[in-house]
Amino acid sequence: MFGLFKNNKSQADKDTSIKIVGLTKVYRMGDVEVHALRGVDLEVKRGELIAIMGPSGSGKSTMMNIIGCLDTPTSGEYYIDGIQVSKLSDDQLAEIRNKKIGFVFQSFNLLPRVPAIDQVELPLIYGGGDNRRKRAKDAMAAVGLADRMGHKPTELSGGQQQRVAIARALVTNPSIILADEPTGNLDTRSSEEIMAIFQKLNEEQGITVIFVTHEPDIASHTKRVVRLRDGRVLSDEVVAVQRRASEVLAALPDEHIQEVVHK
């Protein structure tokens, strides 16, 4: 539509999923200026699995909104797959969101009376594309819900609802998935099942996955943790020993045994 996706990138661009240089964001509240981001630099290579952490007010939500093209910076540069997006129009940002980014949120954001398969297909209806139903079925199969396509959210567990949300994020074949506290409403087993899906998508499909989380246990599933404080990058470290969700799940007590014990 806008000619944003022409293949004119250098090799460095092709290896980099996200590049942020000197990013600032200032909100005005009456006569008061709130500096949410203060000159942030960040580079995320294609296929990385990272977590962005920080206390309330650190700027992590603002960072996620800008990375997801839901907001624009006050100053600085922001590139996705080599495309300078920090100064694009609203329509151009919408195209980037639709073609490049999948979103997963803590609250699932599912329509209560709509079958799962239709929820997953919805982004394709808005964004266009062929073979919508097949692509939606493939996305649901990828998250282990091939047998739940006709179920409504009220007929699914919290973990299954989050899987539907992940399938909905996957259906447009994004290069980046942004996950904002995706396990915040889930129990331990369901959280590990969701993290196992994200690890598999990252490793087998090469999708860049970025989490915003305040939970160290969730961050330990990633390969790199970026910590923000007061709108600046406080630290940027490789995870020494990555927590493998599949191994954690294998070590958890069997659900049927737990049910018997609690009766």
N, C-alpha and C positions, 0 to 999 in steps of 0.2 A: 504493500500500500504506500508506504513512505520511502521505500528504498533503503531501509535501515539495515538490511541483512545481506548486503552485497559481500562477496568473499574477497575483500581487499585488505585482509589483516596480515600483519607480520607474524612470524613464528612465535614471538613473545606474546602477542595478543592471543594467539590460539591456545597457548599454555595457561593463560590467565583468565579466570572466570570473572573475578571482580577486582577492580582497582580503584582505590579511593585516595585522593591526594588533597590534604589541607582542608578537609570538609568541616564546615561550620553550620550551625543552625541556631538562629536567634528567633525566639517568639516574643512578640510584644503584647503585654497585658496592661493596657492603659498607658501610663508613662513609664512602666517598668519593662526592662529588657531581660528576658530569661535566656541564658546561653546554654542550650541543651548539648551542643557539640562544639568543641573548641580546637579546631585544627587537627582532625583525626586523619591519620594515614593508615591504610590497611590494604593488603593484597591477599587474595584468595586464589590459589591455583585451581585449575579445572580438576574436578574429581576429589577435592578435599572434603573432609568431614570435620566441621569445627563447631565450637560452642562460643557464644558471646555471653559473658556473665557480668554482673555488677549489681550493687544495691539499688534500691529505689532512688530515682533521680540521677542515676549515673549516665543516662543517655542511651541505654541499650534499646529501649523501645523506639526512640527517635531514629537510631541507627537502622533498626529493622524496617521501619517505615520508608526510609530513604532507599535502602537496598532493594526493597520490594516495589519501588516506584510508586508508592502511595503518598509520598511527600517529596518535596524538592529542597535541596540545601540552600542556605543563604549565600554561601560562597564555597569555593573549592571545586574539584572535578571528581566525577564518578563515571566509571566505565563498566559495562557489562559485555563480556565477550568482545572487547575491543571497541564497543560502540559508546561514544560520549553521550550519556543520557541525562546529565545533571541540568541541562538547559533545554530539554525537549518540551514540546507542547503537551497539553493534557491528552490529546488524541494519540500522540506518538508514545507517551508513557503507557497508555492503555494497551497499545499494540505490543509493547515490550512485555508488559505483565502477562498478556494472553499467550504469547509465543515462547517466552523465556523462563517464566517463574511459576512455580506451584506453591500454594500456601496451605499450611496446616496449623490450626489454632487449638488452644486448650479446650474451647467450648464446642468443638466439632462443627458448629454452624450448619446443621442439617435441617431440612424442611420436615416438620413432624409427620405429615401425612403422605409423603412422597416415597415410593419404593426406592431402595438403594440404587438400583441400576439407573433410574432416571436422575437421581442426584449426581451420579458420576458423569452422566452424559451431558449435564447442563452446561458446563463450560464450552463444549463443542457446539451447542446450539447457539450460544451467544457469539462465539468466535468463528463459527463456520468450520467446514471440514467434511470430508467424505467418510463413509463407513462408521458413522457415529456409534451405532449400537454395538458393532463388533469391537471397536476400540474401548468402549465402556466395559464390555464383558472381559476383555483381555486385562484391563486395569484391575478389575475386581478379582480376577483369578490370580493376578500377581501379588495380591495381599491376602490370599487364602480365603476369599469369600465367594467362590464360584457357586456355592450352594445356598447363598443368602441374597441373591439378586432381587428377589421379589419382596423381601422383608422391609418393613418400615422401621424407622429409628426406635419406636417404642417396642419393637419385637427383637431388638438387638441389645447386647450388653454394651457397656461403655467402651470396652476395648474394640468390639466389633464396629461400633459407630466411628471410632477414630480410624479404623481401617478403611471404612467407606470414605472418610475425609481424605485419607492418603491416596486412595484410588482416584478420587476427584482431582487431586493435585497432579496425579501422574498422567491423566488421560490426554493432556495436550502435549505430551512428550517434552516437558521442560528441561532445560539444562541445569536449573537451580531449583532446589526446594528450600523454602524458608519455613521453619517450624517454631512457633512461638509457644513455649511451655506445653508441648504436645502430650505430656504424660501427667499434667497437673491434676487431672480429675480421675486418675486411674490407680488401681491397687498395684502391688508389686509385680505380680505375675503379668497382668495386662501391660504394665509399663515396659517390662522386659520384652514382651512379645512385639510391642510397637518398635522398640529400639532394635530388635532383631531384623524387622522389616527395613528400617532405615539403613542399617549396616549392609544388608543384602543389596538394596538398591544402589548404594554408594559403590560397593565393591564389584557387583556384577554388571551394572549398567553405567557406571561412571558418573552418576549424577552428583553434582556439588550439593551438599546438604549443610545448612547453617541453622543451628539451634540458638534460640534465646532462652535461657534457663537460669534459675537461681539455685538449682539443685546440683550439688557436686557429684552425686551418684550418676545423674544423667550426663553431665559434662564428661565424666570418666569414660563414657562409651565412645567419645569422639577421639580424634587424633591430635587436636590442637585446641587450646583454650585462650581466648582473648578476653581480658578483664578490663572493664571500663570503670572510671571513677571521675565524677565531676566533669563529664564531657570529654575526657581524654583517655587514651589507651594507657592503662596502668601497667599491664604486662601482656606478653604474647608468647606462649610457651607450648612446646610439643608435649603431648601426654606421654609420660614415660612407659606406662603399662596400660594399654587400652582394655577396658572391660568388655568382654565378649558376651553379648546378650544370650546367644545360643548356649553357652556354657553355664551361665547363671540359671537359665531355664531348666537345663538338664539336672542341676543340683537342687532345684526346689522340690519340696514334697509333692507327691502326686495329689491332684485336686480331689480325686475320689477318696483317697486315704484321709485327707483333711476333713472332708464331709463326715466320714464315719467317726473320726475322733471327736468332732464337735457335737455329735448326736448324743 
